[in-house]
Amino acid sequence: MTDRRAKHLAKIESNPKSVRPQELVVALRAFGYELDRQRGSHQIFAKEGAYPLNVPIHRPHLKEIYIREVIRRLRAELEED
């Protein structure tokens, strides 16, 4: 399972400026996050024992600052395991 998670993380880390919303959702699901709720374009992903991630989903690409925050959180989770 860790290998799959690392693969998804590497994919979004390789080019954070051009991550598509679906790629981000797939990476978050690989780490156990699920869509908790949505309000407008903001989607909140939650995982038991973790602080929720609020990501504004704007098409076609997401803003780099939000991707970097997701990368930071997922990298920390991967290193804990």
VODREN-257210 format. One record per residue: x, y, z of N, C-alpha, C, O, CB in turn; residue number from 1. Coordinates in steps of 0.02 Angstrom, whole numbers, plus 32768, in hexadecimal, padded with zeros to 4 digits. Glycine has a CB too. Layout:
BEGIN
[pt [X,Y,Z],[X,Y,Z],[X,Y,Z],[X,Y,Z],[X,Y,Z],NUM]
...
END
This chain:
BEGIN
[pt [8029,7FC4,8000],[8000,8000,8000],[802B,803F,8000],[801B,8070,7FDF],[7FD1,8000,803C],1]
[pt [8061,803E,8024],[808C,8078,8027],[80A8,8089,7FE2],[80AF,80C4,7FD2],[80C6,806C,8058],2]
[pt [80B7,8056,7FBB],[80D2,8062,7F78],[80A0,8088,7F4D],[80B2,80B5,7F27],[80E6,8020,7F57],3]
[pt [8060,8076,7F52],[802C,8096,7F2C],[8024,80DF,7F42],[801C,810C,7F19],[7FE8,8071,7F34],4]
[pt [8027,80EA,7F84],[8022,812E,7F9E],[805D,8158,7F87],[8053,8192,7F74],[801E,812D,7FEB],5]
[pt [8099,813D,7F89],[80D4,8161,7F73],[80D0,8172,7F29],[80E6,81A8,7F15],[8114,8138,7F82],6]
[pt [80B4,8146,7F01],[80AD,8152,7EBA],[807F,818D,7EAD],[808E,81B9,7E84],[8092,8113,7E96],7]
[pt [8046,818E,7ED0],[8017,81C6,7EC6],[8035,8208,7EDF],[802C,823C,7EBF],[7FD6,81B8,7EEC],8]
[pt [8059,8206,7F16],[8079,8242,7F30],[80AE,825B,7F00],[80B2,8298,7EF3],[8098,8235,7F75],9]
[pt [80D6,822E,7EE4],[810B,8242,7EB5],[80EC,8262,7E77],[8109,8291,7E5B],[8134,8204,7EA1],10]
[pt [80B2,824A,7E62],[8092,8265,7E26],[807E,82AE,7E30],[8089,82D8,7E04],[8055,823C,7E14],11]
[pt [8062,82BF,7E6A],[804E,8304,7E75],[808A,8330,7E88],[8089,836C,7E7B],[8019,8309,7EAB],12]
[pt [80BE,8312,7EA6],[80FA,8338,7EB6],[8122,834B,7E78],[8143,837F,7E77],[8126,8310,7EE6],13]
[pt [811E,8322,7E44],[8147,832D,7E09],[8137,836F,7DE6],[8164,838E,7DC9],[813D,82F4,7DD9],14]
[pt [80F9,8385,7DE8],[80E6,83C4,7DC8],[80A9,83E1,7DEB],[8071,83DC,7DD1],[80D8,83B9,7D7C],15]
[pt [80B2,8400,7E25],[8079,8419,7E4B],[8052,8451,7E29],[8019,845F,7E3C],[8090,8432,7E8D],16]
[pt [806F,8471,7DF7],[804C,84A7,7DD5],[8017,848E,7DA5],[7FEB,84B5,7D91],[807D,84D2,7DAF],17]
[pt [8019,844F,7D93],[7FE9,8436,7D62],[7FC3,83F8,7D79],[7FB3,83CC,7D51],[800C,8427,7D21],18]
[pt [7FB6,83F3,7DB9],[7F90,83BA,7DD4],[7F46,83C5,7DC4],[7F2A,83FA,7DD4],[7F9B,83B1,7E21],19]
[pt [7F28,8393,7DA6],[7EE0,8396,7D98],[7EBA,8381,7DD7],[7ED4,835A,7DFF],[7ECD,8369,7D5B],20]
[pt [7E7D,839A,7DDF],[7E56,8388,7E1A],[7E4E,833D,7E25],[7E53,8326,7E5E],[7E12,83A7,7E16],21]
[pt [7E43,8317,7DF0],[7E39,82CF,7DF8],[7E79,82AD,7E11],[7E75,827E,7E38],[7E23,82B0,7DB5],22]
[pt [7EB3,82C5,7DFB],[7EF3,82A8,7E13],[7EFB,82B3,7E5E],[7F12,8287,7E82],[7F2E,82C7,7DED],23]
[pt [7EE7,82EE,7E75],[7EEC,82FD,7EBC],[7EBD,82D0,7EE5],[7ED0,82B7,7F19],[7EDC,8346,7EC9],24]
[pt [7E80,82C7,7ECD],[7E4F,829D,7EEF],[7E69,8255,7EF4],[7E62,8236,7F28],[7E0B,829F,7ECB],25]
[pt [7E85,823C,7EBF],[7EA0,81F8,7EBF],[7ED9,81F1,7EF2],[7EDC,81BF,7F17],[7EBA,81E4,7E79],26]
[pt [7F05,8222,7EF5],[7F3C,8221,7F26],[7F21,8224,7F6D],[7F39,81FF,7F98],[7F6C,825B,7F19],27]
[pt [7EF1,824F,7F7A],[7ED5,8254,7FBD],[7EB2,8214,7FD2],[7EB8,81FE,800B],[7EA4,828E,7FC1],28]
[pt [7E8E,81F5,7FA4],[7E6D,81B5,7FB4],[7EA0,817E,7FC2],[7E94,8153,7FEC],[7E3F,81A0,7F7A],29]
[pt [7ED8,817F,7F9F],[7F0C,814D,7FAC],[7F26,8153,7FF4],[7F3D,8121,8010],[7F46,8155,7F7A],30]
[pt [7F23,818E,8010],[7F3A,8199,8054],[7F01,8193,8087],[7F0C,819F,80C3],[7F59,81DE,805A],31]
[pt [7EC6,8180,8071],[7E8F,8174,809F],[7E60,81AF,80A9],[7E32,81AA,80D2],[7EA9,815F,80DF],32]
[pt [7E6A,81E5,8085],[7E3D,821F,808B],[7E00,8214,805F],[7E04,81F6,8029],[7E62,8261,8076],33]
[pt [7DC7,822A,8077],[7D89,8226,8051],[7D69,826B,804F],[7D74,8294,807C],[7D58,81F2,8071],34]
[pt [7D43,8278,801B],[7D20,82B7,8016],[7CEC,82BA,804E],[7CBE,8291,804F],[7CFE,82C0,7FCF],35]
[pt [7CF3,82E9,807B],[7CC6,82F0,80B3],[7C8A,831C,80A1],[7C51,830B,80AE],[7CEB,830D,80F0],36]
[pt [7C99,8354,8081],[7C64,8382,806D],[7C80,83B3,8039],[7CBC,83B9,802F],[7C47,83A8,80AA],37]
[pt [7C51,83D4,8019],[7C64,8406,7FE7],[7C38,8442,7FEF],[7BFB,843D,7FFA],[7C5F,83E9,7F9F],38]
[pt [7C57,847C,7FEB],[7C31,84BB,7FED],[7C4B,84E7,7FB5],[7C83,8501,7FB8],[7C38,84DE,8034],39]
[pt [7C24,84EE,7F82],[7C3A,8512,7F47],[7C72,84EB,7F25],[7C6B,84B0,7F18],[7C52,855A,7F59],40]
[pt [7CAA,850D,7F19],[7CE1,84EA,7EF8],[7D12,84CC,7F2B],[7D43,84AC,7F18],[7D07,851A,7ECA],41]
[pt [7D05,84D6,7F6C],[7D32,84BC,7F9F],[7D1D,8477,7FB4],[7CE4,846C,7FC9],[7D34,84EB,7FDC],42]
[pt [7D4B,8448,7FAF],[7D3F,8404,7FC5],[7D68,83F7,8004],[7DA3,8409,8007],[7D4F,83D0,7F8D],43]
[pt [7D48,83D9,8036],[7D6B,83C9,8074],[7D73,837E,8078],[7D43,8358,8076],[7D43,83E4,80B2],44]
[pt [7DB2,8369,807C],[7DC3,8323,8081],[7DD5,8313,80C9],[7DFC,8337,80E9],[7DFE,8310,8050],45]
[pt [7DB9,82DD,80E2],[7DC5,82CB,8128],[7DDF,8284,812E],[7DD2,8259,8104],[7D84,82D3,8151],46]
[pt [7E03,8279,8164],[7E1E,8238,8175],[7E1F,8233,81C1],[7E31,8264,81E2],[7E66,822C,8155],47]
[pt [7E0C,81FA,81DB],[7E0A,81F3,8223],[7E50,81FE,8241],[7E81,81E1,822A],[7DF0,81AD,8237],48]
[pt [7E53,8229,8273],[7E92,8238,8294],[7EBC,826D,8272],[7EF5,827A,8288],[7EBA,81FA,829A],49]
[pt [7EA2,828C,823D],[7EC8,82BF,821A],[7E9D,82FE,8212],[7E5F,82FA,820E],[7EE0,82A6,81D4],50]
[pt [7EBD,8337,8211],[7E9A,8375,8207],[7E81,8377,81BE],[7EA5,8365,8191],[7EC9,83B3,8215],51]
[pt [7E43,838D,81B3],[7E27,838E,816F],[7E4E,83BB,8140],[7E6A,83ED,8154],[7DDF,83A4,8171],52]
[pt [7E4F,83A8,8101],[7E70,83CF,80CC],[7E3A,83F3,80A4],[7E0C,83D3,808B],[7E9B,83A2,809E],53]
[pt [7E3F,8434,809F],[7E11,845E,8079],[7E34,8471,8038],[7E66,8494,8038],[7DFB,849D,80A2],54]
[pt [7E18,8459,8000],[7E37,8465,7FBF],[7E05,8486,7F90],[7DD2,8468,7F80],[7E52,8424,7FA1],55]
[pt [7E13,84C3,7F79],[7DE8,84E2,7F47],[7DF4,84C0,7F03],[7E2B,84C4,7EE7],[7DF6,852E,7F42],56]
[pt [7DC2,849F,7EEA],[7DC8,847A,7EAB],[7DB2,84A8,7E72],[7D77,84B1,7E65],[7D9C,8439,7EAD],57]
[pt [7DE3,84C5,7E50],[7DD7,84F0,7E16],[7DF4,84CD,7DD9],[7E2C,84B3,7DDB],[7DF6,8537,7E1F],58]
[pt [7DCF,84CD,7DA5],[7DE5,84AA,7D69],[7E06,84DA,7D39],[7DF4,8515,7D3B],[7DAA,8486,7D47],59]
[pt [7E35,84C7,7D0F],[7E4C,8483,7D05],[7E83,846E,7D36],[7E8E,8432,7D40],[7E66,847C,7CBF],60]
[pt [7EA5,849E,7D56],[7EDB,848D,7D84],[7ECF,84AE,7DC7],[7EAD,84E1,7DCC],[7F20,84A1,7D67],61]
[pt [7EED,8491,7DF9],[7EE7,84AB,7E3D],[7F20,84DC,7E4A],[7F54,84D9,7E28],[7EE8,8472,7E71],62]
[pt [7F17,8508,7E79],[7F4C,8538,7E8A],[7F84,8513,7EAD],[7F79,84E8,7ED7],[7F31,8572,7EB6],63]
[pt [7FC1,8526,7E9C],[7FFC,8504,7EB5],[8002,8507,7F01],[8019,84D7,7F20],[803A,8523,7E96],64]
[pt [7FED,853D,7F20],[7FF3,8543,7F68],[7FCC,850D,7F8D],[7FE2,84F3,7FC0],[7FDB,8589,7F7F],65]
[pt [7F91,84FA,7F73],[7F69,84C6,7F92],[7F88,8481,7F86],[7F87,8456,7FB2],[7F22,84C7,7F76],66]
[pt [7FA5,8478,7F4C],[7FC5,8438,7F3C],[8002,842F,7F69],[800D,83F7,7F82],[7FDA,8435,7EF2],67]
[pt [8028,8463,7F73],[8063,845E,7F9F],[8050,844C,7FE7],[8073,8427,8008],[808A,84A1,7F9F],68]
[pt [8017,8466,7FFF],[7FFF,8455,8042],[7FEC,840C,8046],[7FFC,83E9,8076],[7FC3,8482,8056],69]
[pt [7FC9,83F4,8012],[7FB6,83AD,8010],[7FF5,8382,800E],[7FF9,834F,8031],[7F88,839E,7FD3],70]
[pt [8025,8394,7FE5],[8064,836E,7FE0],[8086,836B,8024],[809E,8337,8039],[8092,838E,7FAB],71]
[pt [808A,83A4,8046],[80AA,83A7,8087],[8088,8377,80B9],[80AA,8352,80DD],[80A9,83EE,80A3],72]
[pt [8046,8377,80BA],[8021,834C,80E8],[8029,8302,80D6],[8033,82D9,8102],[7FD7,835F,80E8],73]
[pt [8024,82F2,8096],[8029,82AC,8081],[8071,8292,808B],[807A,8258,809E],[8014,82A4,8037],74]
[pt [80A3,82BC,807E],[80E9,82A9,8088],[80F4,8298,80D2],[8115,8267,80E2],[811A,82E2,8071],75]
[pt [80D9,82C1,80FF],[80E0,82B5,8147],[80BF,8272,815B],[80DA,824D,8183],[80C1,82F0,8170],76]
[pt [8084,8264,813F],[8063,8225,814E],[808B,81EA,8134],[808F,81B6,8156],[801C,8224,8131],77]
[pt [80A7,81F0,80FA],[80CE,81BA,80DD],[810C,81AC,8107],[8120,8172,8110],[80E2,81CA,8095],78]
[pt [812C,81E1,8120],[8168,81D8,8148],[8159,81BC,818D],[8184,819C,81AC],[818C,821A,814F],79]
[pt [811B,81C7,81A7],[8108,81AB,81E8],[8102,8160,81E5],[8110,813D,8216],[80C7,81CA,81FF],80]
[pt [80EE,8146,81AB],[80E4,80FD,81A5],[8123,80DA,8199],[8124,809C,8193],[80B5,80EC,816D],81]
END
